[in-house]
Amino acid sequence: MKKITLLLFSLFSSSSTLANNANTGTTEILKIENWTASEGLYIHTAQTSLTNPAGCTVLDKYHMSPEASNMSKSMVLSAYTAKSQVSMTILGSGCSSNRPKIVSVVLQ
């Protein structure tokens, strides 16, 4: 019984990447940028202060890396076009282009 308790304790107390991620809360996408040499997107939101769980050094906008799915990119573009509210999950264990990295998008 002690071994099971110890195992459960270690599983729930260990730090995981998911536990370090943070949600932006509901916001609006104001502008989207793309550099022609990249498949990544730079996302400007209505937030006065960016969500930055990884301590990234550049805080002018979020970055959706080139590896992001086409579906996620389409959701961002759709939200911008429709002026819909979104919430995004920001990676807690790293940055993308020195900016907070978007790992999930939810249309509101």
KANOR-V260386 format. One record per backbone hydrogen bond with DSSP energy under -1.0 kcal/mol. NH is the residue of the N-H (numbers start at 1). CO is the residue of the C=O. E is the energy in kcal/mol with one decimal. If there is no record, write none. Layout:
nh=NH co=CO e=E
nh=NH co=CO e=E
This chain:
nh=5 co=1 e=-2.4
nh=6 co=2 e=-2.6
nh=7 co=3 e=-2.5
nh=8 co=4 e=-2.8
nh=9 co=5 e=-2.5
nh=10 co=6 e=-2.4
nh=11 co=7 e=-2.1
nh=12 co=8 e=-2.2
nh=13 co=9 e=-1.7
nh=14 co=10 e=-1.0
nh=22 co=90 e=-2.1
nh=24 co=88 e=-2.6
nh=27 co=86 e=-2.9
nh=30 co=44 e=-2.4
nh=31 co=44 e=-1.4
nh=33 co=42 e=-2.7
nh=38 co=35 e=-2.3
nh=41 co=64 e=-2.4
nh=42 co=33 e=-2.5
nh=43 co=62 e=-2.2
nh=44 co=31 e=-2.9
nh=46 co=28 e=-1.7
nh=55 co=52 e=-1.2
nh=58 co=98 e=-2.6
nh=62 co=43 e=-2.8
nh=63 co=100 e=-2.5
nh=64 co=41 e=-3.2
nh=68 co=65 e=-2.0
nh=73 co=69 e=-2.0
nh=74 co=70 e=-2.5
nh=75 co=71 e=-2.2
nh=76 co=72 e=-2.0
nh=77 co=73 e=-2.3
nh=78 co=74 e=-2.6
nh=79 co=75 e=-2.5
nh=80 co=76 e=-2.3
nh=81 co=77 e=-2.5
nh=82 co=78 e=-2.6
nh=84 co=79 e=-2.1
nh=86 co=27 e=-2.9
nh=87 co=106 e=-2.0
nh=89 co=104 e=-2.0
nh=90 co=22 e=-3.4
nh=91 co=101 e=-2.9
nh=96 co=99 e=-2.7
nh=99 co=96 e=-1.6
nh=102 co=63 e=-2.6
nh=103 co=89 e=-3.1
nh=104 co=89 e=-1.1
nh=106 co=87 e=-2.8
nh=108 co=85 e=-3.0
